[in-house]
């Protein structure tokens, strides 16, 4: 390695602002649904930037977009970095876009520094990470890694009845002439930059997080059945109040999930009461549980108690508990984590080890190649919100560590 | 008085079944929200029955419906009887409807017996007694008696954003040509028949209850405001989870309201969570409190603590508590109670003295004229439930006592 890639903070920021104009919302946020005309526009902007620098651009059968800089031995599997360009319906400027633009800035900086790497380096934009238009999300990475068959992904239909297959065909038809590559070609290593979407880096005043893994998730749906009765006349001893039972369950689950370290993520986000009349004792409550933890053992120990805790607090009501999603924690590859840490040390960038609360495309890549993630702080930890914000210097610091790591891995 | 009105048990039952077809639910119950198209249909059915018998029909600015049979001195204030035709969202066939149909059966029986009364007799159907669509309930009787100003009642908005004013206008526009009377015209006495909505008459095997009073009620609306945030990434210490706060409030209120004698009636019937997404921390919860007690002192002591208990359990969230209704315990007029008792004795119908757990329109009428209520048993004490049921012979016994009392009061 003869020189250090120069990360241009202003250029990186300008590209974020240019990308955020596509699907811009009045409140400062972005609405760029997967495989929408806006998504196509953001792809063609990235492709234009790439072609201006002489990089080749290609896609694949799920519409992932690849920008490639050749390696000294171009037959070797590439080192890859990226994220996604689709957004939540009222999303921000940085969720996803930062990972793609950081990878592209790193590639340009490596190129301009005249660094020759043994392996090719590629930038990727994965299709439909958010899953807000087509469910489930992470379509591009799960098709690429084989986690979900392509046909099943393309069969998803949005709220207007449009299939992912048709929406993708429309996007690809506007990109005629672009090279088509197969799903699942070999990748030597994968790196993803992302805003933290939580407050820890900002609170610690540290610009870069080394993500050691993605926490596991277990989701449950709970239905409590009692008897509707008159609120003014029914004595307590005769009541089967579904709300009283559900409140007792949620209180007990909160006690179960209370950890001093504050690593458990426990949320009851939906809680629906029927009939919902002020003067009628509720006969039915439906609620959801979103429980996450970075350790498989804790995920199992606490998650396995949900059923019993709900039953123990049902009182005179009936309860059914269904586990709707179960995803084990992911640990990123130790060699990639070590490479990121080493790069940050060489650059003198302070880092904090973190585990990711949210799911990302890197979770799927880790199943097929050594992978890792870098986080940068976001203002107040706010994301999935138009108010989402990040500091140009933090974005640049994350990108510096990324570029340094990419070069190291591409020469390994 | 030359003859005894003949109550036709089969006709009375048939009218209940006809009324229950409007808004019928698959489970045997009825959903007829106040001022809905179904409510309008039930009004026009009653109006048609009245006009078929030559009775005049009128309404007033809150949409109460009056059916009138003239008195020998038609300038005298009428004796009035009725209840309501709106239902709970999953209500039964008898709550409310029985009071209106009993009054109508009594009026028809008096008419067919050729009995001339000194005072006019009127049947009334009060608007929005249930309060499940527009809060608070007893709209018709509280507007008529001046307990709540008409403008405030009409400003209430339902879950779909429709105001009571617009819903009422739609109902009245379908009844063009109906006579309009002022709110609060003089009433000589008011009687209301109702199913007990509790188990005591059935347990005692007695067909008619003489209601001596109504317990007091205090209703509250509580709004809890937190912050929406990502369920997977936001640590507990940074959360302002409106559901966690609301659950803590309801748990604490349950402890406050726990009495050994089981005389307190405490219900949280509405509990709405926003945005209601499984993976987003709730930013807002709205819930209602329905608290009742027969003693004014307990009503005050416990009710006055609701505000402080909610505030004490708000945690990091903001909370506003509004008392939406405050009704002291009511004692019905002794002369009306005596008239009902005398009528039952003359007819040889066994009665039991009761206090009402539920609120009824009669509570508001008692503030402006001598009033009373008659209860009949309902199966298992079940009400505000599709399974609500009553025996034709009990309904007829209550109606017999009602007719006899109406004639006595209309000649007093």
Interface residues (C-beta under 8 A of the other chain):
Chain A: X196 X197 X198 X199 X200 X215 X217 X219 X227 X228 X229 X230 X231 X232 X233 X234 X235 X236 X237 X238 X241 X243 X244 X247 X248 X250 X251 X254 X262 X264 X265 X266 X267 X268 X269 X270 X271 X272 X273 X274 X275 X276 X277 X278 X279 X280 X281 X282 X283 X288 X290 X292 X356 X357 X358 X359 X381 X382 X383 X384 X385
Chain B: X88 X89 X90 X130 X131 X132 X135 X137 X196 X197 X198 X199 X215 X217 X219 X228 X229 X230 X231 X232 X233 X234 X235 X236 X237 X238 X241 X243 X244 X247 X248 X250 X251 X254 X262 X264 X265 X267 X268 X269 X270 X271 X272 X273 X276 X277 X278 X279 X280 X281 X282 X288 X290 X292 X356 X357 X358 X359 X381 X382 X383 X384 X385 X386
